[in-house]
Amino acid sequence: IALGDDTIIISSGFSPTKQPAPHNKSILRVVHSSHSGCLKFSTVKGARSHACMWRLRKVSTNGIENPWIAVATTTQTTYEATGLEVGVVYEVSVADVTPEGIGDYCQPVTIIVI
């Protein structure tokens, strides 16, 4: 077993490759906006993050899971979603975009829109 030794890897006829960096999940905060039907999302920007992909979905009331809806991709660590249904419970999640690719989405935050 090469255990990362480039000499052994090359001598066996293979080419060494860079291992993908692990993607850390974002930490998400969701609060009510000053306007009805709006939510403000914010996340701590990762050291290597270049953008954030925001998504949300309505929480199921009938046992059938609703699909995630991509709402925005921003270069900011904040986003305000507008036009949401008042009284509906939503789940919100975010993923970092880095030069290595798209990270995993964070654990969803659940909130009712007022």
C-alpha positions in Angstrom: 0.0 0.0 0.0 1.4 3.4 -1.0 -0.1 5.4 1.9 0.4 8.6 -0.1 4.0 7.9 -1.1 4.3 9.4 -4.6 7.3 7.2 -5.5 5.4 4.0 -4.9 2.4 5.3 -6.7 4.4 6.3 -9.8 6.5 3.1 -9.8 3.2 1.1 -9.9 2.1 2.8 -13.1 -0.4 5.3 -11.5 -0.3 9.0 -11.3 -0.5 10.8 -7.9 -3.5 13.1 -7.5 -4.3 15.8 -5.0 -6.9 14.6 -2.4 -10.0 16.8 -2.3 -10.1 19.1 0.6 -13.0 18.4 3.0 -15.9 20.8 2.8 -16.9 22.3 6.1 -20.6 23.0 6.4 -21.8 26.5 6.9 -23.3 27.7 10.1 -26.7 29.2 9.3 -28.8 31.8 11.1 -32.4 32.7 10.0 -34.4 35.6 11.5 -37.6 37.4 10.7 -37.3 40.6 8.6 -39.1 43.8 9.5 -41.5 43.1 6.6 -44.2 40.4 6.7 -43.4 37.4 4.5 -39.7 37.9 4.6 -36.8 36.1 6.2 -33.1 37.1 6.6 -30.5 34.4 6.2 -26.9 34.8 7.3 -23.8 32.5 7.6 -20.3 32.8 8.8 -18.2 33.0 5.6 -15.7 30.2 5.4 -12.0 31.0 4.9 -12.1 29.7 1.4 -15.7 30.4 0.5 -16.4 32.5 -2.7 -20.1 32.2 -2.8 -23.2 30.9 -0.9 -26.0 28.8 -2.4 -29.2 29.4 -0.5 -32.2 27.0 -0.6 -35.5 26.6 1.2 -38.6 24.4 1.3 -42.0 24.3 3.0 -42.2 21.9 5.8 -44.6 19.1 5.0 -48.0 19.1 6.7 -49.2 15.9 5.0 -46.2 13.6 5.4 -45.0 14.1 1.8 -41.6 15.8 1.7 -41.5 19.0 -0.3 -38.6 19.6 -2.8 -35.8 22.0 -2.0 -36.0 25.2 -4.0 -32.7 27.0 -4.9 -33.5 30.7 -4.1 -30.2 32.4 -4.8 -26.4 32.1 -5.2 -24.6 35.2 -3.8 -21.1 36.4 -3.1 -22.5 37.8 0.2 -22.9 36.0 3.5 -26.4 37.3 3.8 -29.6 37.0 1.8 -33.2 38.2 2.3 -36.0 36.0 1.0 -39.2 37.9 0.2 -42.7 36.9 -0.9 -43.0 33.9 1.5 -46.3 32.6 2.7 -47.2 34.0 6.2 -48.0 31.2 8.7 -46.1 28.6 6.8 -43.1 26.7 8.3 -40.0 26.7 6.1 -36.6 24.9 6.3 -33.6 26.9 5.1 -30.2 25.6 4.2 -26.9 27.0 2.7 -23.8 25.6 1.0 -20.4 27.2 0.4 -19.0 27.4 -3.1 -15.2 27.2 -3.2 -12.6 26.7 -5.9 -12.8 22.9 -5.1 -16.6 22.9 -5.7 -19.8 23.1 -3.8 -19.7 22.0 -0.2 -22.4 20.1 1.6 -25.6 21.9 2.6 -25.7 22.7 6.3 -28.3 21.3 8.7 -31.6 23.0 7.9 -33.0 25.7 10.1 -36.8 25.6 10.6 -38.8 28.8 11.1 -42.4 30.0 10.7 -42.9 33.1 8.6 -44.7 35.9 10.3 
